[in-house]
Each structure stands twice: as structure tokens, then as C-alpha cells.
Amino acid sequence: MTAKTMTKICVVLATLLTLSACANTIRGMGQDTANTVNATENAGKRVAHAAQ
């Protein structure tokens, strides 16, 4: 293989690695947001129950 071909392969692999890392980060942010919503709902229920 030539140096030009190897460079192209390395660029493609680096791009794929970067994109997969971004997907994991976005998925994690979605899970964190869902957990925050659940915690807020639970806190609201506890406050409402305590007020009765």
C-alpha cells in the first residue's frame, strides 16, 4: 500500500472512532436527562404526600 492509501484509511478510522464516541456521549446525556426528570417527579410526589 502507498502512503496516500494508508493516510486515507487512518482518516476514515479516526472519523469512525470520533463519531462512535459522540454517540455514546449523546446517549449518556439522554439517560442523565431521564434520570433528572424521574428524580424531580419523585420529589414532587414526596412533597405532595407530606403536605397531606
N, CA, C and O atoms as a GROMACS GRO file, in nm:
protein
  208
    1MET      N    1   0.084  -0.118   0.000
    1MET     CA    2   0.000   0.000   0.000
    1MET      C    3   0.088   0.124   0.000
    1MET      O    4   0.199   0.127   0.053
    2THR      N    5   0.032   0.225  -0.061
    2THR     CA    6   0.108   0.350  -0.066
    2THR      C    7   0.078   0.433   0.058
    2THR      O    8  -0.017   0.406   0.132
    3ALA      N    9   0.158   0.533   0.079
    3ALA     CA   10   0.138   0.622   0.195
    3ALA      C   11   0.006   0.696   0.184
    3ALA      O   12  -0.060   0.721   0.285
    4LYS      N   13  -0.034   0.730   0.063
    4LYS     CA   14  -0.159   0.801   0.041
    4LYS      C   15  -0.279   0.714   0.082
    4LYS      O   16  -0.374   0.763   0.143
    5THR      N   17  -0.274   0.587   0.048
    5THR     CA   18  -0.382   0.494   0.083
    5THR      C   19  -0.388   0.474   0.235
    5THR      O   20  -0.496   0.472   0.294
    6MET      N   21  -0.272   0.459   0.295
    6MET     CA   22  -0.267   0.441   0.441
    6MET      C   23  -0.322   0.564   0.513
    6MET      O   24  -0.391   0.552   0.614
    7THR      N   25  -0.291   0.682   0.461
    7THR     CA   26  -0.341   0.805   0.521
    7THR      C   27  -0.493   0.810   0.514
    7THR      O   28  -0.558   0.846   0.611
    8LYS      N   29  -0.549   0.774   0.400
    8LYS     CA   30  -0.694   0.773   0.383
    8LYS      C   31  -0.759   0.674   0.481
    8LYS      O   32  -0.862   0.705   0.542
    9ILE      N   33  -0.701   0.557   0.496
    9ILE     CA   34  -0.755   0.456   0.588
    9ILE      C   35  -0.750   0.508   0.731
    9ILE      O   36  -0.846   0.491   0.806
   10CYS      N   37  -0.640   0.570   0.768
   10CYS     CA   38  -0.628   0.625   0.904
   10CYS      C   39  -0.729   0.735   0.930
   10CYS      O   40  -0.786   0.742   1.039
   11VAL      N   41  -0.753   0.820   0.831
   11VAL     CA   42  -0.851   0.928   0.847
   11VAL      C   43  -0.991   0.869   0.864
   11VAL      O   44  -1.067   0.916   0.948
   12VAL      N   45  -1.026   0.770   0.786
   12VAL     CA   46  -1.158   0.707   0.797
   12VAL      C   47  -1.174   0.641   0.934
   12VAL      O   48  -1.280   0.656   0.996
   13LEU      N   49  -1.074   0.570   0.981
   13LEU     CA   50  -1.082   0.504   1.111
   13LEU      C   51  -1.093   0.606   1.225
   13LEU      O   52  -1.169   0.586   1.319
   14ALA      N   53  -1.017   0.716   1.216
   14ALA     CA   54  -1.024   0.819   1.318
   14ALA      C   55  -1.163   0.885   1.319
   14ALA      O   56  -1.217   0.915   1.426
   15THR      N   57  -1.220   0.906   1.201
   15THR     CA   58  -1.353   0.965   1.192
   15THR      C   59  -1.457   0.872   1.254
   15THR      O   60  -1.544   0.917   1.329
   16LEU      N   61  -1.450   0.745   1.223
   16LEU     CA   62  -1.545   0.649   1.280
   16LEU      C   63  -1.532   0.642   1.432
   16LEU      O   64  -1.633   0.633   1.502
   17LEU      N   65  -1.412   0.645   1.482
   17LEU     CA   66  -1.389   0.641   1.626
   17LEU      C   67  -1.449   0.765   1.692
   17LEU      O   68  -1.513   0.755   1.797
   18THR      N   69  -1.428   0.881   1.632
   18THR     CA   70  -1.482   1.006   1.686
   18THR      C   71  -1.635   1.004   1.687
   18THR      O   72  -1.697   1.043   1.785
   19LEU      N   73  -1.694   0.958   1.578
   19LEU     CA   74  -1.841   0.953   1.570
   19LEU      C   75  -1.900   0.855   1.672
   19LEU      O   76  -2.005   0.882   1.730
   20SER      N   77  -1.834   0.743   1.694
   20SER     CA   78  -1.886   0.647   1.792
   20SER      C   79  -1.876   0.704   1.933
   20SER      O   80  -1.964   0.680   2.016
   21ALA      N   81  -1.772   0.780   1.961
   21ALA     CA   82  -1.759   0.842   2.093
   21ALA      C   83  -1.868   0.946   2.114
   21ALA      O   84  -1.922   0.958   2.224
   22CYS      N   85  -1.901   1.022   2.011
   22CYS     CA   86  -2.008   1.121   2.021
   22CYS      C   87  -2.143   1.054   2.047
   22CYS      O   88  -2.224   1.104   2.125
   23ALA      N   89  -2.166   0.943   1.981
   23ALA     CA   90  -2.294   0.872   2.000
   23ALA      C   91  -2.308   0.826   2.144
   23ALA      O   92  -2.416   0.835   2.202
   24ASN      N   93  -2.200   0.778   2.203
   24ASN     CA   94  -2.205   0.734   2.343
   24ASN      C   95  -2.232   0.852   2.436
   24ASN      O   96  -2.306   0.839   2.533
   25THR      N   97  -2.173   0.966   2.406
   25THR     CA   98  -2.193   1.084   2.489
   25THR      C   99  -2.337   1.132   2.481
   25THR      O  100  -2.398   1.165   2.583
   26ILE      N  101  -2.393   1.134   2.362
   26ILE     CA  102  -2.532   1.179   2.345
   26ILE      C  103  -2.626   1.083   2.414
   26ILE      O  104  -2.722   1.126   2.478
   27ARG      N  105  -2.601   0.953   2.403
   27ARG     CA  106  -2.685   0.853   2.470
   27ARG      C  107  -2.678   0.872   2.621
   27ARG      O  108  -2.780   0.864   2.690
   28GLY      N  109  -2.560   0.898   2.673
   28GLY     CA  110  -2.543   0.920   2.816
   28GLY      C  111  -2.614   1.045   2.863
   28GLY      O  112  -2.672   1.046   2.972
   29MET      N  113  -2.611   1.149   2.782
   29MET     CA  114  -2.683   1.272   2.819
   29MET      C  115  -2.833   1.247   2.824
   29MET      O  116  -2.903   1.301   2.910
   30GLY      N  117  -2.883   1.166   2.732
   30GLY     CA  118  -3.025   1.133   2.732
   30GLY      C  119  -3.063   1.056   2.858
   30GLY      O  120  -3.169   1.082   2.916
   31GLN      N  121  -2.980   0.965   2.899
   31GLN     CA  122  -3.006   0.888   3.021
   31GLN      C  123  -3.001   0.979   3.144
   31GLN      O  124  -3.083   0.965   3.234
   32ASP      N  125  -2.905   1.071   3.147
   32ASP     CA  126  -2.895   1.164   3.259
   32ASP      C  127  -3.018   1.252   3.268
   32ASP      O  128  -3.069   1.279   3.377
   33THR      N  129  -3.067   1.298   3.153
   33THR     CA  130  -3.187   1.382   3.150
   33THR      C  131  -3.307   1.304   3.200
   33THR      O  132  -3.387   1.356   3.277
   34ALA      N  133  -3.321   1.180   3.156
   34ALA     CA  134  -3.432   1.097   3.201
   34ALA      C  135  -3.426   1.075   3.352
   34ALA      O  136  -3.528   1.079   3.420
   35ASN      N  137  -3.306   1.051   3.404
   35ASN     CA  138  -3.291   1.033   3.548
   35ASN      C  139  -3.327   1.159   3.625
   35ASN      O  140  -3.385   1.152   3.733
   36THR      N  141  -3.292   1.275   3.570
   36THR     CA  142  -3.326   1.402   3.634
   36THR      C  143  -3.477   1.421   3.639
   36THR      O  144  -3.531   1.464   3.741
   37VAL      N  145  -3.544   1.391   3.530
   37VAL     CA  146  -3.690   1.403   3.525
   37VAL      C  147  -3.754   1.309   3.627
   37VAL      O  148  -3.845   1.350   3.699
   38ASN      N  149  -3.707   1.187   3.634
   38ASN     CA  150  -3.762   1.090   3.730
   38ASN      C  151  -3.740   1.137   3.873
   38ASN      O  152  -3.830   1.125   3.957
   39ALA      N  153  -3.623   1.189   3.902
   39ALA     CA  154  -3.594   1.235   4.037
   39ALA      C  155  -3.683   1.354   4.073
   39ALA      O  156  -3.730   1.364   4.186
   40THR      N  157  -3.705   1.443   3.979
   40THR     CA  158  -3.791   1.559   4.003
   40THR      C  159  -3.935   1.516   4.029
   40THR      O  160  -4.001   1.568   4.118
   41GLU      N  161  -3.983   1.421   3.949
   41GLU     CA  162  -4.119   1.369   3.969
   41GLU      C  163  -4.132   1.303   4.106
   41GLU      O  164  -4.231   1.325   4.177
   42ASN      N  165  -4.035   1.224   4.144
   42ASN     CA  166  -4.039   1.156   4.273
   42ASN      C  167  -4.037   1.257   4.388
   42ASN      O  168  -4.108   1.240   4.487
   43ALA      N  169  -3.956   1.361   4.374
   43ALA     CA  170  -3.951   1.464   4.479
   43ALA      C  171  -4.085   1.534   4.490
   43ALA      O  172  -4.132   1.562   4.600
   44GLY      N  173  -4.147   1.564   4.377
   44GLY     CA  174  -4.279   1.627   4.379
   44GLY      C  175  -4.383   1.539   4.446
   44GLY      O  176  -4.468   1.589   4.520
   45LYS      N  177  -4.378   1.411   4.420
   45LYS     CA  178  -4.472   1.318   4.483
   45LYS      C  179  -4.451   1.312   4.634
   45LYS      O  180  -4.547   1.306   4.711
   46ARG      N  181  -4.324   1.313   4.676
   46ARG     CA  182  -4.296   1.309   4.819
   46ARG      C  183  -4.344   1.437   4.889
   46ARG      O  184  -4.397   1.432   5.000
   47VAL      N  185  -4.327   1.550   4.823
   47VAL     CA  186  -4.373   1.677   4.881
   47VAL      C  187  -4.525   1.678   4.890
   47VAL      O  188  -4.582   1.720   4.991
   48ALA      N  189  -4.590   1.631   4.783
   48ALA     CA  190  -4.736   1.628   4.784
   48ALA      C  191  -4.788   1.533   4.892
   48ALA      O  192  -4.886   1.562   4.960
   49HIS      N  193  -4.721   1.421   4.908
   49HIS     CA  194  -4.762   1.324   5.010
   49HIS      C  195  -4.741   1.381   5.151
   49HIS      O  196  -4.822   1.358   5.240
   50ALA      N  197  -4.631   1.454   5.170
   50ALA     CA  198  -4.601   1.511   5.301
   50ALA      C  199  -4.699   1.623   5.336
   50ALA      O  200  -4.724   1.648   5.454
   51ALA      N  201  -4.754   1.689   5.236
   51ALA     CA  202  -4.845   1.801   5.260
   51ALA      C  203  -4.985   1.754   5.298
   51ALA      O  204  -5.065   1.834   5.346
   52GLN      N  205  -5.014   1.628   5.279
   52GLN     CA  206  -5.149   1.576   5.310
   52GLN      C  207  -5.173   1.561   5.456
   52GLN      O  208  -5.281   1.519   5.497
   0.00000   0.00000   0.00000
